[in-house]
């Protein structure tokens, strides 16, 4: 919004030229989302607590300490991130950029799915929520709509192609159907992977912030011809604007972490985790770095694989590989303190983020 109103004034008042720079507007989006989170966070949490009464239902088959330490904590804290992200993006982004609207569609759409799931859990006082098949079906619909817009907007030579990290000019043709199937798996898979990781105070939001920071940098590079030529990347004109929405997500995420740090005053809930994962997946598809998302978000992948291995092993052999899945609960069962697990997982997420950034140069 500010881009449209203030950037044209640069000819009359030179300081307004700042609004033409993505980096300046990304900084503005970050600060707006962060400050807005601080301003409304306490009131939003108080309102959620008053509406939810006993807070988020805690799994009775989960780690024993959760029933004592987490009982009564309100959920749906993802609302805080979504509000901050949306306001900051609408204020600072170039709203004529269709990629911005694609990411907002996926983020808010998946957030709505998560809200309904959280709402049912709170009102029915159980952990069931929406039926799994319904969550998956609606998620796929949102993803397909977003992918259709992305495919139409993508440069013709890159359309329906898969770019491989570490290789300069290699593109794997997926075809129309193959590309849609793959992109849906990336977006929906990322959404559910973040959701599975969100099981301890602060565990999911920091890796989300780290991954978003990496993809904000990559988006800026991919959308800038100077960097695409120097780094030999596949350029996506207009994708640099995604750095603004990434900055807004980071600001909103840090604001949420203020209240979600152990011991958490509020849980993200599916409202936040599904939305944040979907946003990362959509950005990865737009900038042709889907495989890099698997590296940067390797922690989310590891958590998801632990659940798959656990289920498959139990169904085939009747035995469990882990004491409990997802993986963070396995370490809780082994006696690790919650802050120890959370901080060590943050360290892993940081290492994987550095590995993902390295793919930009190692070609």
DRENDO-1510 file (C-alpha; in Angstrom, 1 decimal, always signed):
<recs>
REC; n; res; u; v; w
REC; 1; UNK; +0.0; +0.0; +0.0 .
REC; 2; UNK; +2.8; +2.4; +1.0 .
REC; 3; UNK; +4.6; +1.5; -2.2 .
REC; 4; UNK; +1.8; +2.8; -4.4 .
REC; 5; UNK; +1.2; +6.0; -2.5 .
REC; 6; UNK; +4.7; +7.0; -1.6 .
REC; 7; UNK; +7.1; +5.6; -4.2 .
REC; 8; UNK; +5.6; +7.9; -7.0 .
REC; 9; UNK; +6.4; +10.9; -4.9 .
REC; 10; UNK; +10.2; +10.3; -5.2 .
REC; 11; UNK; +10.5; +12.7; -8.1 .
REC; 12; UNK; +9.2; +15.5; -6.0 .
REC; 13; UNK; +10.7; +14.4; -2.6 .
REC; 14; UNK; +13.8; +12.3; -3.0 .
REC; 15; UNK; +13.6; +10.4; +0.4 .
REC; 16; UNK; +10.4; +8.7; -0.9 .
REC; 17; UNK; +12.7; +6.8; -3.3 .
REC; 18; UNK; +13.4; +4.5; -0.3 .
REC; 19; UNK; +10.0; +2.9; -0.9 .
REC; 20; UNK; +11.1; +1.6; -4.2 .
REC; 21; UNK; +13.7; -0.6; -2.5 .
REC; 22; UNK; +12.7; -4.1; -1.5 .
REC; 23; UNK; +15.2; -4.2; +1.3 .
REC; 24; UNK; +13.8; -1.0; +2.9 .
REC; 25; UNK; +10.3; -2.2; +2.7 .
REC; 26; UNK; +11.3; -5.6; +4.0 .
REC; 27; UNK; +12.8; -3.9; +7.1 .
REC; 28; UNK; +9.6; -1.9; +7.5 .
REC; 29; UNK; +7.5; -5.1; +7.3 .
REC; 30; UNK; +9.7; -6.7; +9.9 .
REC; 31; UNK; +9.4; -3.9; +12.4 .
REC; 32; UNK; +5.7; -3.4; +11.8 .
REC; 33; UNK; +4.9; -7.1; +12.4 .
REC; 34; UNK; +7.2; -7.3; +15.4 .
REC; 35; UNK; +5.8; -4.2; +17.1 .
REC; 36; UNK; +2.2; -5.2; +16.3 .
REC; 37; UNK; +2.8; -8.6; +17.9 .
REC; 38; UNK; +4.1; -6.9; +21.0 .
REC; 39; UNK; +1.2; -4.5; +21.1 .
REC; 40; UNK; -1.7; -6.9; +20.7 .
REC; 41; UNK; -0.1; -10.2; +22.0 .
REC; 42; UNK; -1.0; -9.8; +25.6 .
REC; 43; UNK; -4.5; -8.8; +24.9 .
REC; 44; UNK; -5.0; -11.5; +22.4 .
REC; 45; UNK; -3.7; -14.2; +24.8 .
REC; 46; UNK; -6.0; -12.9; +27.5 .
REC; 47; UNK; -9.0; -13.0; +25.1 .
REC; 48; UNK; -8.1; -16.6; +24.0 .
REC; 49; UNK; -7.8; -17.7; +27.6 .
REC; 50; UNK; -11.2; -16.2; +28.5 .
REC; 51; UNK; -12.8; -18.0; +25.5 .
REC; 52; UNK; -11.1; -21.4; +25.9 .
REC; 53; UNK; -11.4; -21.9; +29.6 .
REC; 54; UNK; -9.3; -25.0; +30.2 .
REC; 55; UNK; -7.1; -24.2; +27.2 .
REC; 56; UNK; -5.8; -26.7; +24.7 .
REC; 57; UNK; -6.6; -30.4; +25.4 .
REC; 58; UNK; -3.5; -32.3; +26.2 .
REC; 59; UNK; -2.9; -35.8; +24.9 .
REC; 60; UNK; -3.3; -38.3; +27.7 .
REC; 61; UNK; -0.9; -40.7; +26.0 .
REC; 62; UNK; +1.8; -38.0; +25.7 .
REC; 63; UNK; +4.8; -37.4; +27.9 .
REC; 64; UNK; +3.7; -37.5; +31.5 .
REC; 65; UNK; +4.8; -34.0; +32.5 .
REC; 66; UNK; +2.6; -32.3; +29.8 .
REC; 67; UNK; -0.6; -32.9; +31.7 .
REC; 68; UNK; +0.8; -30.9; +34.6 .
REC; 69; UNK; +2.9; -28.2; +33.0 .
REC; 70; UNK; +0.9; -27.4; +29.9 .
REC; 71; UNK; -2.7; -27.9; +31.1 .
REC; 72; UNK; -4.8; -24.7; +30.8 .
REC; 73; UNK; -2.5; -23.0; +28.3 .
REC; 74; UNK; -4.6; -21.4; +25.5 .
REC; 75; UNK; -4.0; -22.4; +21.9 .
REC; 76; UNK; -4.7; -20.6; +18.5 .
REC; 77; UNK; -1.7; -18.3; +19.2 .
REC; 78; UNK; -1.0; -18.5; +15.5 .
REC; 79; UNK; -3.6; -15.8; +15.1 .
REC; 80; UNK; -1.0; -13.4; +16.4 .
REC; 81; UNK; +1.4; -14.3; +13.6 .
REC; 82; UNK; -1.3; -14.2; +11.0 .
REC; 83; UNK; -2.5; -10.7; +12.0 .
REC; 84; UNK; +1.0; -9.3; +12.2 .
REC; 85; UNK; +2.0; -10.9; +8.9 .
REC; 86; UNK; -1.1; -9.8; +7.0 .
REC; 87; UNK; -1.1; -6.2; +8.2 .
REC; 88; UNK; +2.7; -5.7; +7.6 .
REC; 89; UNK; +2.5; -7.3; +4.1 .
REC; 90; UNK; -0.5; -5.3; +3.0 .
REC; 91; UNK; +1.2; -2.1; +4.3 .
REC; 92; UNK; +4.7; -2.6; +2.8 .
REC; 93; UNK; +4.5; -5.1; -0.1 .
REC; 94; UNK; +3.9; -4.3; -3.8 .
REC; 95; UNK; +0.3; -5.5; -3.9 .
REC; 96; UNK; +0.5; -5.6; -7.7 .
REC; 97; UNK; +2.8; -8.6; -7.4 .
REC; 98; UNK; +0.8; -11.8; -7.8 .
REC; 99; UNK; +3.4; -13.9; -5.9 .
REC; 100; UNK; +2.5; -11.9; -2.7 .
REC; 101; UNK; -1.1; -12.8; -3.1 .
REC; 102; UNK; -0.3; -16.5; -3.7 .
REC; 103; UNK; +1.6; -16.8; -0.5 .
REC; 104; UNK; -1.1; -14.8; +1.4 .
REC; 105; UNK; -3.7; -17.1; +0.0 .
REC; 106; UNK; -1.9; -20.3; +1.1 .
REC; 107; UNK; -0.9; -18.8; +4.5 .
REC; 108; UNK; -4.4; -17.6; +5.4 .
REC; 109; UNK; -6.2; -20.6; +3.8 .
REC; 110; UNK; -4.1; -23.1; +5.7 .
REC; 111; UNK; -4.5; -20.9; +8.8 .
REC; 112; UNK; -8.3; -21.1; +8.4 .
REC; 113; UNK; -8.1; -24.9; +8.2 .
REC; 114; UNK; -5.9; -24.9; +11.4 .
REC; 115; UNK; -8.4; -22.6; +13.1 .
REC; 116; UNK; -11.3; -25.0; +12.5 .
REC; 117; UNK; -9.2; -27.9; +13.8 .
REC; 118; UNK; -8.2; -26.0; +16.9 .
REC; 119; UNK; -11.8; -24.7; +17.5 .
REC; 120; UNK; -13.2; -28.3; +17.4 .
REC; 121; UNK; -10.5; -29.5; +19.8 .
REC; 122; UNK; -11.2; -26.7; +22.3 .
REC; 123; UNK; -15.0; -26.9; +22.1 .
REC; 124; UNK; -15.3; -30.7; +22.1 .
REC; 125; UNK; -12.5; -31.0; +24.7 .
REC; 126; UNK; -10.5; -33.7; +22.8 .
REC; 127; UNK; -7.6; -33.9; +20.5 .
REC; 128; UNK; -9.4; -35.2; +17.5 .
REC; 129; UNK; -10.3; -31.9; +15.7 .
REC; 130; UNK; -11.2; -32.0; +12.0 .
REC; 131; UNK; -11.2; -35.4; +10.2 .
REC; 132; UNK; -7.8; -36.0; +8.7 .
REC; 133; UNK; -9.2; -36.6; +5.2 .
REC; 134; UNK; -11.1; -33.3; +5.3 .
REC; 135; UNK; -8.0; -31.3; +6.3 .
REC; 136; UNK; -6.0; -32.9; +3.5 .
REC; 137; UNK; -8.7; -32.4; +0.9 .
REC; 138; UNK; -9.2; -28.7; +1.7 .
REC; 139; UNK; -5.4; -28.2; +1.9 .
REC; 140; UNK; -5.0; -29.7; -1.6 .
REC; 141; UNK; -7.6; -27.4; -3.0 .
REC; 142; UNK; -5.8; -24.3; -1.7 .
REC; 143; UNK; -2.5; -25.6; -2.9 .
REC; 144; UNK; -3.8; -26.4; -6.4 .
REC; 145; UNK; -5.3; -22.9; -6.8 .
REC; 146; UNK; -2.0; -21.4; -5.7 .
REC; 147; UNK; +0.1; -23.6; -8.0 .
REC; 148; UNK; -2.1; -22.7; -11.0 .
REC; 149; UNK; -1.4; -19.0; -10.5 .
REC; 150; UNK; +2.3; -19.7; -10.0 .
REC; 151; UNK; +2.5; -21.8; -13.1 .
REC; 152; UNK; +0.8; -19.2; -15.2 .
REC; 153; UNK; +3.1; -16.4; -13.8 .
REC; 154; UNK; +6.4; -18.4; -14.1 .
REC; 155; UNK; +8.8; -17.7; -17.0 .
REC; 156; UNK; +7.9; -20.1; -19.9 .
REC; 157; UNK; +11.3; -21.9; -19.9 .
REC; 158; UNK; +10.9; -22.8; -16.2 .
REC; 159; UNK; +7.2; -23.7; -16.2 .
REC; 160; UNK; +6.6; -27.3; -15.1 .
REC; 161; UNK; +10.3; -27.8; -14.4 .
REC; 162; UNK; +12.2; -28.9; -11.4 .
REC; 163; UNK; +15.5; -27.2; -10.6 .
REC; 164; UNK; +18.2; -29.2; -8.9 .
REC; 165; UNK; +20.6; -27.7; -6.3 .
REC; 166; UNK; +24.3; -27.9; -6.9 .
REC; 167; UNK; +23.8; -28.1; -10.7 .
REC; 168; UNK; +23.9; -24.9; -12.8 .
REC; 169; UNK; +21.6; -25.4; -15.8 .
REC; 170; UNK; +19.9; -28.6; -15.1 .
REC; 171; UNK; +16.1; -28.6; -15.2 .
REC; 172; UNK; +14.0; -31.8; -14.9 .
REC; 173; UNK; +10.8; -31.6; -17.0 .
REC; 174; UNK; +7.9; -32.8; -14.8 .
REC; 175; UNK; +5.0; -32.1; -17.2 .
REC; 176; UNK; +1.7; -30.4; -16.2 .
REC; 177; UNK; +0.4; -33.3; -14.0 .
REC; 178; UNK; +3.8; -34.2; -12.6 .
REC; 179; UNK; +4.5; -30.6; -11.6 .
REC; 180; UNK; +1.1; -30.1; -9.9 .
REC; 181; UNK; +1.4; -33.4; -8.0 .
REC; 182; UNK; +5.0; -32.5; -6.9 .
REC; 183; UNK; +4.1; -28.9; -5.9 .
REC; 184; UNK; +1.1; -30.1; -3.9 .
REC; 185; UNK; +3.3; -32.5; -2.0 .
REC; 186; UNK; +5.7; -29.7; -1.3 .
REC; 187; UNK; +3.1; -27.3; +0.0 .
REC; 188; UNK; +0.9; -29.7; +1.9 .
REC; 189; UNK; +3.9; -31.7; +3.1 .
REC; 190; UNK; +5.7; -28.6; +4.5 .
REC; 191; UNK; +2.5; -27.6; +6.2 .
REC; 192; UNK; +2.0; -30.9; +8.0 .
REC; 193; UNK; +5.7; -31.2; +8.8 .
REC; 194; UNK; +5.7; -28.0; +10.7 .
REC; 195; UNK; +2.5; -29.1; +12.4 .
REC; 196; UNK; +4.2; -32.3; +13.6 .
REC; 197; UNK; +7.2; -30.4; +14.9 .
REC; 198; UNK; +5.0; -28.0; +17.0 .
REC; 199; UNK; +4.9; -30.1; +20.2 .
REC; 200; UNK; +7.1; -28.2; +22.7 .
REC; 201; UNK; +7.3; -24.6; +23.8 .
REC; 202; UNK; +9.2; -22.6; +21.1 .
REC; 203; UNK; +10.2; -25.7; +19.2 .
REC; 204; UNK; +8.6; -25.0; +15.9 .
REC; 205; UNK; +8.6; -21.2; +15.6 .
REC; 206; UNK; +12.4; -20.7; +15.7 .
REC; 207; UNK; +13.1; -23.2; +12.9 .
REC; 208; UNK; +10.3; -21.5; +10.9 .
REC; 209; UNK; +12.0; -18.1; +11.5 .
REC; 210; UNK; +15.4; -19.5; +10.5 .
REC; 211; UNK; +14.0; -21.2; +7.3 .
REC; 212; UNK; +12.0; -18.1; +6.4 .
REC; 213; UNK; +15.1; -16.0; +6.7 .
REC; 214; UNK; +17.0; -18.3; +4.3 .
REC; 215; UNK; +14.1; -18.2; +1.8 .
REC; 216; UNK; +13.8; -14.4; +2.1 .
REC; 217; UNK; +17.5; -14.2; +1.0 .
REC; 218; UNK; +17.0; -16.7; -1.8 .
REC; 219; UNK; +13.9; -15.0; -3.0 .
REC; 220; UNK; +15.7; -11.7; -3.2 .
REC; 221; UNK; +18.6; -13.2; -5.1 .
REC; 222; UNK; +16.3; -15.1; -7.5 .
REC; 223; UNK; +14.3; -12.0; -8.3 .
REC; 224; UNK; +17.4; -9.9; -9.0 .
REC; 225; UNK; +19.2; -10.3; -12.4 .
REC; 226; UNK; +22.6; -9.3; -11.0 .
REC; 227; UNK; +22.6; -12.1; -8.4 .
REC; 228; UNK; +21.0; -14.7; -10.7 .
REC; 229; UNK; +23.8; -14.1; -13.3 .
REC; 230; UNK; +26.6; -14.1; -10.6 .
REC; 231; UNK; +25.3; -17.1; -8.8 .
REC; 232; UNK; +24.0; -18.8; -11.9 .
REC; 233; UNK; +20.5; -19.2; -10.5 .
REC; 234; UNK; +17.3; -19.6; -12.5 .
REC; 235; UNK; +15.7; -16.1; -12.4 .
REC; 236; UNK; +12.1; -15.6; -11.4 .
REC; 237; UNK; +11.2; -11.9; -12.2 .
REC; 238; UNK; +9.1; -10.4; -9.4 .
REC; 239; UNK; +10.0; -13.1; -6.8 .
REC; 240; UNK; +12.3; -10.7; -5.0 .
REC; 241; UNK; +9.1; -9.1; -3.5 .
REC; 242; UNK; +8.7; -12.2; -1.4 .
REC; 243; UNK; +11.5; -10.9; +0.8 .
REC; 244; UNK; +8.9; -8.5; +2.2 .
REC; 245; UNK; +6.4; -11.2; +3.2 .
REC; 246; UNK; +9.3; -13.3; +4.6 .
REC; 247; UNK; +10.4; -10.3; +6.7 .
REC; 248; UNK; +6.9; -9.9; +8.0 .
REC; 249; UNK; +6.7; -13.5; +8.9 .
REC; 250; UNK; +10.0; -13.3; +10.8 .
REC; 251; UNK; +8.8; -10.2; +12.7 .
REC; 252; UNK; +5.5; -11.8; +13.6 .
REC; 253; UNK; +7.3; -15.0; +14.5 .
REC; 254; UNK; +9.7; -13.3; +16.9 .
REC; 255; UNK; +6.8; -11.4; +18.4 .
REC; 256; UNK; +5.0; -14.7; +19.0 .
REC; 257; UNK; +8.2; -16.3; +20.4 .
REC; 258; UNK; +8.1; -13.6; +23.1 .
REC; 259; UNK; +4.9; -15.3; +24.4 .
REC; 260; UNK; +5.7; -18.9; +23.4 .
REC; 261; UNK; +9.2; -19.1; +25.0 .
REC; 262; UNK; +9.3; -21.7; +27.7 .
REC; 263; UNK; +7.1; -21.8; +29.8 .
REC; 264; UNK; +4.7; -20.9; +27.0 .
REC; 265; UNK; +1.8; -18.4; +27.7 .
REC; 266; UNK; +0.1; -19.6; +24.5 .
REC; 267; UNK; +0.5; -22.4; +21.9 .
REC; 268; UNK; +0.7; -21.8; +18.2 .
REC; 269; UNK; -1.9; -24.5; +17.5 .
REC; 270; UNK; -2.7; -25.7; +14.0 .
REC; 271; UNK; -3.8; -22.2; +13.2 .
REC; 272; UNK; -0.2; -21.2; +13.1 .
REC; 273; UNK; +1.7; -24.3; +12.3 .
REC; 274; UNK; -0.3; -25.3; +9.2 .
REC; 275; UNK; -0.1; -21.7; +7.9 .
REC; 276; UNK; +3.6; -21.2; +8.5 .
REC; 277; UNK; +4.5; -24.5; +6.8 .
REC; 278; UNK; +2.2; -23.8; +3.9 .
REC; 279; UNK; +3.8; -20.4; +3.4 .
REC; 280; UNK; +7.3; -21.9; +3.3 .
REC; 281; UNK; +6.1; -24.5; +0.8 .
REC; 282; UNK; +4.5; -21.9; -1.5 .
REC; 283; UNK; +7.6; -19.7; -1.5 .
REC; 284; UNK; +9.8; -22.7; -2.3 .
REC; 285; UNK; +7.6; -23.6; -5.3 .
REC; 286; UNK; +7.5; -20.0; -6.6 .
REC; 287; UNK; +11.3; -19.6; -6.5 .
REC; 288; UNK; +12.1; -23.2; -7.8 .
REC; 289; UNK; +13.9; -24.2; -4.6 .
REC; 290; UNK; +11.7; -27.0; -3.5 .
REC; 291; UNK; +14.5; -29.5; -2.8 .
REC; 292; UNK; +16.5; -26.8; -0.9 .
REC; 293; UNK; +13.4; -26.5; +1.3 .
REC; 294; UNK; +14.0; -30.2; +2.2 .
REC; 295; UNK; +17.6; -29.2; +3.3 .
REC; 296; UNK; +16.8; -26.0; +5.1 .
REC; 297; UNK; +13.7; -27.5; +6.7 .
REC; 298; UNK; +15.5; -30.8; +7.4 .
REC; 299; UNK; +14.4; -30.7; +11.0 .
REC; 300; UNK; +10.7; -30.8; +9.9 .
REC; 301; UNK; +11.6; -33.6; +7.5 .
REC; 302; UNK; +13.2; -35.6; +10.3 .
REC; 303; UNK; +10.2; -35.1; +12.6 .
REC; 304; UNK; +7.9; -36.3; +9.8 .
REC; 305; UNK; +10.0; -39.3; +8.9 .
REC; 306; UNK; +10.1; -40.3; +12.6 .
REC; 307; UNK; +6.2; -40.5; +12.6 .
REC; 308; UNK; +6.2; -42.4; +9.3 .
REC; 309; UNK; +8.8; -44.9; +10.5 .
REC; 310; UNK; +7.0; -45.4; +13.8 .
REC; 311; UNK; +3.6; -46.1; +12.1 .
REC; 312; UNK; +5.0; -48.4; +9.5 .
REC; 313; UNK; +7.1; -50.3; +11.9 .
REC; 314; UNK; +4.2; -50.8; +14.3 .
REC; 315; UNK; +1.8; -51.9; +11.6 .
REC; 316; UNK; +4.3; -54.4; +10.1 .
REC; 317; UNK; +6.0; -55.8; +13.1 .
REC; 318; UNK; +4.0; -54.6; +16.1 .
REC; 319; UNK; +7.1; -52.9; +17.5 .
REC; 320; UNK; +8.0; -49.2; +17.9 .
REC; 321; UNK; +11.3; -47.8; +16.7 .
REC; 322; UNK; +11.0; -44.7; +19.0 .
REC; 323; UNK; +9.7; -44.5; +22.5 .
REC; 324; UNK; +7.2; -42.0; +21.1 .
REC; 325; UNK; +6.8; -40.0; +17.9 .
REC; 326; UNK; +7.4; -37.3; +16.7 .
REC; 327; UNK; +11.1; -37.4; +17.5 .
REC; 328; UNK; +11.1; -34.7; +20.1 .
REC; 329; UNK; +8.8; -36.8; +22.3 .
REC; 330; UNK; +11.2; -39.7; +22.0 .
REC; 331; UNK; +13.9; -37.6; +23.7 .
REC; 332; UNK; +11.4; -36.5; +26.3 .
REC; 333; UNK; +10.7; -40.1; +27.1 .
REC; 334; UNK; +14.5; -40.7; +27.4 .
REC; 335; UNK; +14.6; -38.1; +30.1 .
REC; 336; UNK; +15.9; -35.0; +28.3 .
REC; 337; UNK; +14.6; -31.7; +29.7 .
REC; 338; UNK; +12.3; -29.8; +27.4 .
REC; 339; UNK; +14.6; -26.7; +27.1 .
REC; 340; UNK; +17.5; -29.0; +26.2 .
REC; 341; UNK; +15.5; -30.6; +23.3 .
REC; 342; UNK; +14.3; -27.3; +22.1 .
REC; 343; UNK; +17.6; -25.6; +22.0 .
REC; 344; UNK; +19.4; -28.5; +20.5 .
REC; 345; UNK; +16.8; -28.7; +17.7 .
REC; 346; UNK; +17.3; -25.0; +17.1 .
REC; 347; UNK; +21.0; -25.6; +16.7 .
REC; 348; UNK; +20.2; -28.4; +14.2 .
REC; 349; UNK; +17.9; -26.0; +12.3 .
REC; 350; UNK; +20.6; -23.4; +12.1 .
REC; 351; UNK; +23.2; -25.9; +10.7 .
REC; 352; UNK; +20.7; -27.1; +8.1 .
REC; 353; UNK; +19.9; -23.5; +7.1 .
REC; 354; UNK; +23.6; -22.8; +6.5 .
REC; 355; UNK; +23.8; -26.0; +4.4 .
REC; 356; UNK; +20.8; -24.7; +2.4 .
REC; 357; UNK; +22.4; -21.3; +1.8 .
REC; 358; UNK; +25.6; -23.1; +0.6 .
REC; 359; UNK; +23.6; -24.5; -2.3 .
REC; 360; UNK; +23.5; -21.0; -3.8 .
REC; 361; UNK; +27.3; -21.0; -4.3 .
REC; 362; UNK; +28.2; -24.6; -4.7 .
REC; 363; UNK; +27.3; -25.1; -8.3 .
</recs>
